[in-house]
């Protein structure tokens, strides 16, 4: 599965966080740490598995935990209408 960012958000980098706001819903999110790495990896071309592999090599976490957390965060972003499935 591949996700792409919608065109209905604005973002700003503040210190170590990315602040993202859906301009249609007004929902704001502060994204930091591994969540920031996931957000930055979403490009409409990389599949979920590639993102999981990329993050698994960067953080000291089991493959199962990485897969669960990446999937959950991507679904959260989709629910917030910041991502769509391609």
Secondary structure in CASP SS format (residue, H / E / C, confidence):
PFRMAT SS
TARGET T0000
AUTHOR 0000-0000-0000
METHOD secondary structure of the structure
MODEL  1
X C 1.00
X E 1.00
X E 1.00
X E 1.00
X E 1.00
X C 1.00
X C 1.00
X C 1.00
X E 1.00
X E 1.00
X E 1.00
X E 1.00
X E 1.00
X E 1.00
X C 1.00
X C 1.00
X E 1.00
X E 1.00
X E 1.00
X E 1.00
X E 1.00
X E 1.00
X C 1.00
X C 1.00
X C 1.00
X C 1.00
X C 1.00
X E 1.00
X E 1.00
X E 1.00
X E 1.00
X C 1.00
X H 1.00
X H 1.00
X H 1.00
X H 1.00
X H 1.00
X H 1.00
X H 1.00
X H 1.00
X H 1.00
X C 1.00
X C 1.00
X C 1.00
X C 1.00
X C 1.00
X E 1.00
X H 1.00
X H 1.00
X H 1.00
X H 1.00
X H 1.00
X H 1.00
X H 1.00
X H 1.00
X H 1.00
X H 1.00
X H 1.00
X C 1.00
X C 1.00
X C 1.00
X C 1.00
X H 1.00
X H 1.00
X H 1.00
X H 1.00
X H 1.00
X H 1.00
X H 1.00
X H 1.00
X H 1.00
X H 1.00
X H 1.00
X H 1.00
X H 1.00
X H 1.00
X H 1.00
X H 1.00
X H 1.00
X C 1.00
X C 1.00
X C 1.00
X E 1.00
X E 1.00
X E 1.00
X C 1.00
END
